[in-house]
């Protein structure tokens, strides 16, 4: 009987640890979702700024060449 009781305790400890790990993984998933949103916003802003710089460079070269 005590052997069965010991197994139940070890299983419950393992389940408790698995639940703890699951909560941590869920937290990391939430953080990653937030990081993805920030990366999309920053990437779009950087792309827009790069496009503006290139467009102004092309315009400046056209003006300088008289086209």
C-alpha positions in Angstrom: 0.0 0.0 0.0 2.8 2.4 0.8 4.5 1.7 -2.6 1.3 2.8 -4.3 1.1 5.9 -2.2 4.7 6.8 -3.1 4.0 6.4 -6.8 0.9 8.8 -6.4 3.1 11.4 -4.7 5.8 11.2 -7.4 3.1 11.4 -10.2 1.5 14.4 -8.5 4.9 16.1 -8.1 5.6 15.5 -11.8 2.2 16.9 -12.8 2.8 19.9 -10.6 6.1 20.5 -12.3 4.5 20.0 -15.8 1.8 22.5 -14.9 4.5 25.0 -13.8 6.4 24.5 -17.0 3.2 24.9 -19.0 2.4 28.3 -17.3 5.9 29.5 -18.1 5.7 28.4 -21.7 2.3 30.2 -22.0 3.9 33.4 -20.6 6.8 33.1 -23.2 4.2 32.7 -26.0 2.4 35.9 -24.9 5.7 37.8 -24.8 6.6 36.5 -28.3 3.3 37.6 -29.7 4.0 41.1 -28.4 7.5 41.1 -29.8 6.2 40.0 -33.2 3.8 43.0 -33.3 6.6 45.3 -32.4 8.8 43.8 -35.1 6.1 44.3 -37.7 5.6 47.9 -36.7 9.4 48.7 -36.6 10.0 46.9 -39.9 7.2 48.8 -41.6 8.6 52.1 -40.2 12.2 51.2 -41.3 11.0 50.2 -44.8 9.0 53.5 -45.2 12.0 55.5 -44.0 14.4 53.7 -46.4 12.0 54.2 -49.3 11.8 57.9 -48.5 15.6 58.2 -48.4 16.0 56.4 -51.7 13.3 58.4 -53.4 14.8 61.7 -52.2 18.2 60.5 -53.4 16.8 59.7 -56.9 15.0 63.0 -57.0 18.2 64.9 -56.0 20.2 63.1 -58.7 17.5 63.9 -61.3 17.6 67.5 -60.3 21.4 67.6 -60.5 21.4 66.0 -63.9 18.6 68.1 -65.2 16.2 65.3 -66.0 
